[in-house]
């Protein structure tokens, strides 16, 4: 199959009445959508895009919640031959001005031709645009789109897309992430679905269950494109519902006999700790065969807590699997735990930190328990390089590099960033890790990037937000992440130097920073630490040295006998 | 009673969510819309309310339109007790 639209044509012809997606949203009855309904809804959008003069190859930005609108607008863009990209949704807590700035930055780089959104966001979206000057020719309001329409496949430009044409863009959040859209071709995505489908041993009995956001590779590829294109049932929930009621995931698995899910590590802790017993009455998890831990550092302790809590409901230990993935490889690089249980080993922490070698610990040594991410999936190779670009032997820690048949075409309109990402045909991931007999272990990251609940957070974005708070001066804040054992993900810490000593004023600044970051980004700060100058460690070029500041903060906390 | 509820909620939020145990949270201070607490905290807050005041908050009620400050949350609890 050379392009996505061919898959839809086949589903429409061969199994139109099969339910493709069941949408489960809080306060609404379950809404099953068959392939016929999906393709009719998408065909309505094809006509709408045509009316607005959207051409094949144009980028269409979607700012919609998980809904039938999103489903139809997305696959309508696919059938039309356009390039859909889902933008994180504007939630009540986000400051409109910040969202507008992010959107304007995205528009400037990605140059979308159209934006599809709800009527209530129209003003917000238009406020970010410069009519006549930027690329956006149409703001399409979802309730104005044409309703379900019989498909005229012969007229669909999507069917004539070439395998190497760009199929979609993926962005991560924040000002920095939005300016680096990962452009993926039809061929790369289809290769990934084939390779990964084999790795997880897809069968006709499989049912996908997901609450993951769709602007992120784990949600978009594993829990949206894979089931919908390949023809496996998908039960789709909303991340907003799940975070308020994590038990809904388990209830959905039980009710729909779910077999496959993907979760970021924090979700294992969140479910294990925060679900009430009474919300699990009658829940049966025995059908769950692979729950893949993916998208942030994964912990054996999180698997263990999840397993112990839900074992009485029929959860099998073998169902806890692992995966190493990135948008630049469409999704998965490795998968562990499918044919054999997930492997783990206890590594000598001292030797790992000082010699960069992962040596199995002798009894009595302080250990780091490492979960294996599995072996590379089909048509994918992994190597570990040292800082000079030389390949390393097993158990030596270096940068993880990937080669595959499902690599990104490039960062959209960013040839500079694309060029930097590859060395001699290897994609450098920015993650540190080591190999043992083909099994890949991830030990850390090269960049200052923080991953919170699976979301990539660029510290510079949060520092910029803090500088807008009165009393905080530019260049005098530092943001970093510290792993929190209880939550299973990183806490975000911001340290800022302030000249004011009055406690009341300092509270005000702390609140101001907290509010600015929560309302201006996709995360909340766990800790705001105000210090008297000079405290921050700077690099020779005057920038804040985040890892050095992180060490200093940890030492202070330990000296005070507080956490971490 | 109302004062006790206000105080307990305020102390809980200041200590657990903000990690500023000395921090006083004013009864009318916006919590969700201001970004002081975020969606990850909502389940904890509803568990705390249920365990301490015997009042159940449905997950569909956990949003800024049901309550956005301690006064509103306290009134919500009182009405259900």
Interface residues (C-beta under 8 A of the other chain):
Chain A: X26 X27 X91 X92 X93 X240 X241 X243 X244 X245 X246 X248 X270 X274 X276 X453 X507 X510 X511 X514 X515 X516 X517 X518 X519 X523 X524 X526 X527
Chain B: X18 X19 X20 X23 X32 X33 X34 X35 X36 X37 X38 X39 X40 X41 X42 X43 X44 X47 X59 X60 X62 X63 X64
